Amino acid sequence: MTLTRRQQIEALEKDWATNPRWKNVKRTYTAEEVVELRGSMVPANTIAQRGADKLWSLVNGSAKKGYVNCLGALTGGQAVQQAKAGIEAIYL
């Protein structure tokens, strides 16, 4: 379903006003200007969005402890072993 231009503007304004992620962001532009510059196709980055949401909740969620246990992995096998060991975040 495609939203109208007005619906996109209202949705973006609502997100900026209610989402804690944007709490301290100062903007020199309006939601209308953002929608104006968007393309006509809306990308669906489902997997990336899920990962970003999970990392955001790790860093800023209710269990916030000021850090996130994290290790780097060179291979998928290393990443699996780190996940089994309980590492919260892995970067490749």
N, C-alpha and C positions, 0 to 999 in steps of 0.2 A: 504494500500500500504506500502510495506517495503522498506526502504531506504538502499542503499548499504553502506558499511562501510565508504567509501570515502565521500559519501553524508552526512552521519551522522557527520563526522568530520568537514566538511565544514559548515554544519548548526550550529553546536555548536560554532565554531570559529566566525561565523557571529553574533550569538546571544551575545557572550561575547563582541564583538567589538561594537555592535550597541545598545544593550539594556541598558538603564540608570541604571537598577537594579545592573549591574555588574561593574559600572563605577570605583569604587575605590578598587576593589578586586584584590589582588596580589596572583598569582598562582605559585606554585612550580611544576606544572604538566602541561601537554599539553592536548589538546582536543583529540588527538590520544590515550593517556593513559586512559582517561575517557571512551572513546568508547570501548577500549579493555576490560575494567573491567565490562562493562554493560552485563546484561543477554540478551538472545535472544528474550524474550518477552517484549514488550513495554506496561507498564501499562497505562491505561487511567483513570486519576483521575479528571474527568471533573468538578464535583461539588466542590471539594477541590480547583482546579485551579481557578475557577470563584471566590470563596471566597477570595483566596489569592490575586488575581488580584485586587479585589475591595478594600481590606484592604491596599494594596500597594498604590493604587491611593488616598485613603483617607489620608494616611500618607505623601506621596510624590507628590501628584498631584498639579494642578495649584491653587487649593483653599487651599493650605497648610497654616495652621495657627499655627503650632508648637505643636498641640495636637489633639487628637481625643476624643470626648465625648463618654464615655464608661461606662457600668455598668455590673455587674454580675447577672445572673439569675439562680435560682435553679430549675425552672420548665418551661415548654413550655408556660404556661399561663403568667408567669412573662415576658418572652421574647416578647410575643405578645404585652403586655401592654407597655413595654419599646419602642418597635418599633413604636407603635401608638403615643407615646409621643415625637418621633423624635430623640431618641438616635441613634447616628451614628454607634456604634459598641456594640455588646453584647457578653460576653464570658460565656460559660456554664461550 
